[in-house]
Amino acid sequence: MFKCKTVWDKLGPLARASSTLCLQNARKSVLRHGRRLEMVQNAQMSSGPAEGGGGENTLYYVLIGATCLGAGVYAYSTVSGDKERYNERMIEIASRPKQGPQAAKAVAEVVAESKEEPVAEEPTLTEPPVEEPLVTEADVKSTETEPVAEAPVTEPVVEEPVTEPIVEASILEPTVETPIREPVVEASVTEPATEAPAVTQSEKPLAPVVEREPTPVIIAEHVPEASSVSESGKTAVSKAAPAAEPVEPTAAPSDVPEHAPYLLIGGGTASFAAARSIRARDPGARVLIVTEESDLPYMRPPLSKELWLSDDPKAIETLCFKQWNGKERSIYFQPASFYVSPADLTKVENGGVAVLTGRKVVHMDVRGNKVKLSDGAEISYEKCLIATGGVPRNLQVIDRAGEEVMKRTTFFRKIEDFRSLEKISREVKSITIIGGGFLGSELACALGRRSTDLGFEVIQMFPEKGNMGKVLPEYLSNWTTEKVKKEGVSVITDAVVKNVSYKNDKLEIKLKDGRLIKTDHIVAAVGLEPSVELAKSAGLEVDSDFGGYRVNAELQARSNIWVAGDAACFYDIKLGRRRVEHHDHAVVSGRLAGENMTGANKPYWHQSMFWSDLGPDVGYEAIGIVDSSLPTVGVFAKATAKDTPKAATEQSGTGIRSESETEAVAGALKAETTATPPPTQQKEDYGKAVIFYLRDQVVVGIVLWNVFNRMPIARKIIKDGEQHADLNEVAKLFNIHED
């Protein structure tokens, strides 16, 4: 048919042009002579002024005759070829080992009948009489091919059942007039037949209908010819299962939603604060938290503080601790019942917060607003928060010391690190803590108190001259060091580690000055490295000075991406570019980022605070830039029984003191009216104090030493950014001299 059409497309214009010229000449002759044109005047039908006339008419008749002859030859060859292909196909189906003997016999009879027919005649198929129809109207529609011009070709039906289904997916080429279809193998099921999905004209399923016992079948899209299908393959038939509808193979259900309007990367304090803030401003919001850890969002401070002092042996598993005020609480912000399942996040009526644990975001497509997880799943989003925090920094001397040293080193950060170190403290004879900052000093005090009962040695070493040497003034750092020693810790100052090795079942730490310390286990507490692995794929800027993702005052890195917590290098509108690694900053920045994700557009003006406790009797709170390299002024006073962390928590009702903080600043600062003695710096005992950190004679940081619940005052002083001639008068605002 396609060849005939091609020939006609080439010859048709010539035939039409000749006919048109013939008619025009005929009309002219009638008008000229007033009589009917004699049809024998072939010269008048010429399409051109050639001599001899009539040459083009002869060519016209020859072309028309050749076209008809070619069409006949093509039709004959096509019908013959289709008949041969049909017979070969029937023989191939009959030779398959999986077919039943009755089905093979029926196919052979059909082939025999088709061979007896004359080749010149059009092959037809006759249907043997049956008592009941085996194919419904829906079944016929699902297997219909092109409509037949003269008489519809009926499908042969074989009544004998077969042991297993014949799954066929072959495709025959269409014929000129009557399409020849293979018998369809149809699995009979107890449920009503349904219409099959529409197929293209070049892919129409063709196969014979065979009645058999109802059996559930999984149909593969294609079965290779001349090959048997194993029982474990896709076309295997379950003989023991009850009758059921054919089912397509599907992937295992996933708990990863394809879309989350609010996507929070990281499962720490900043993410939870942001989720709570988003839900407060948008009650129907759907928030998804993706965390690499296996735990729900929790607070980290008790891991180095209160949990070590618990008398409950089950606290290691329950992670419940007693605050200094005696009240018990869990480190988890909310129980599991608070969250919705990630798989149900898109279905819940009023939205909610879902946590996807044990997954890590490895790639961000900021143009397509989607992320890729470590397991290959993808999640699209509308607004995204990066709160990935950081990972404990390692010392190069430990990193290159070998596997045996690494196995005996703890990088303290997560719940699993706490549980591991607690177990180690019961098994070894000595633990050495490298680091004299917040975390190192807190762990030293916590393990020191425990060492007396368990009988192991606690060693703390750091390169500074005293504990918290980078934060506190030298005189206060020295006093803190003595306090840590009283907790049962052997403190080694000015200690720069040269190398670490493992010999004779001991770790040997060699210092640059030649000192050698032998221990069983090392705890590295030398700072945090912000997690910025997504910066490359997301095209985000990393600050070269402070580290972390560089964001503006609204904590925004790009148009629909925010960063909060330890990983954010933000612009403080009062103190300039900063990065803070403390619990309260995670709370405040997470809350602000959540508000801005819902359209608040608030700048980061709130000064977050941080605190550290060296036991229940000594603690401090700080705000702003607290750097011992800056000039400091300390105003001290005599401490009372209520000037301790324990008393502070009893008054505030919580062990996480930043939770008692609000963004409101002191409305009116009222100084003490009673006369006070001049401030003195006691050599042996620094009871309580306010320490001011200055830059260009302006207060940029404040440490409240054993002074609690005065942070709004300190926040207002830094916010004002004024120069003060007498800081003793400013210290009176904190009422440190009251009894």
TAKA-V126975 format. One record per run of one state. SS is the DSSP state (2 for helix, 1 for strand, 0 for the rest). FROM is the first residue (numbers start at 0). TO is the last residue. If there is no record, write none. Layout:
SS&FROM&TO + SS&FROM&TO
This chain:
0&0&0 + 2&1&32 + 0&33&40 + 2&41&44 + 0&45&53 + 2&54&93 + 0&94&99 + 2&100&115 + 0&116&135 + 2&136&141 + 0&142&155 + 1&156&157 + 0&158&207 + 1&208&209 + 0&210&215 + 1&216&216 + 0&217&235 + 1&236&236 + 0&237&257 + 1&258&264 + 0&265&267 + 2&268&280 + 0&281&284 + 1&285&289 + 0&290&296 + 1&297&297 + 0&298&299 + 2&300&303 + 0&304&304 + 2&305&308 + 0&309&313 + 2&314&317 + 0&318&318 + 1&319&321 + 0&322&326 + 1&327&329 + 0&330&330 + 1&331&331 + 0&332&334 + 2&335&337 + 0&338&338 + 1&339&339 + 0&340&340 + 2&341&343 + 0&344&350 + 1&351&355 + 0&356&359 + 1&360&364 + 0&365&368 + 1&369&372 + 0&373&376 + 1&377&385 + 0&386&388 + 1&389&391 + 0&392&394 + 2&395&398 + 0&399&401 + 2&402&406 + 0&407&407 + 1&408&410 + 0&411&413 + 2&414&424 + 0&425&428 + 1&429&433 + 0&434&436 + 2&437&453 + 0&454&455 + 1&456&460 + 0&461&472 + 2&473&485 + 0&486&488 + 1&489&491 + 0&492&495 + 1&496&502 + 0&503&504 + 1&505&510 + 0&511&514 + 1&515&518 + 0&519&519 + 1&520&523 + 0&524&526 + 1&527&529 + 0&530&533 + 2&534&537 + 0&538&540 + 1&541&541 + 0&542&547 + 1&548&549 + 0&550&554 + 1&555&557 + 0&558&559 + 1&560&562 + 0&563&563 + 2&564&566 + 1&567&571 + 0&572&574 + 1&575&577 + 0&578&581 + 2&582&596 + 0&597&607 + 1&608&612 + 0&613&617 + 1&618&623 + 0&624&629 + 1&630&636 + 0&637&643 + 2&644&651 + 0&652&655 + 2&656&659 + 0&660&686 + 1&687&694 + 0&695&696 + 1&697&704 + 0&705&709 + 2&710&719 + 0&720&721 + 1&722&722 + 0&723&725 + 2&726&733 + 0&734&738
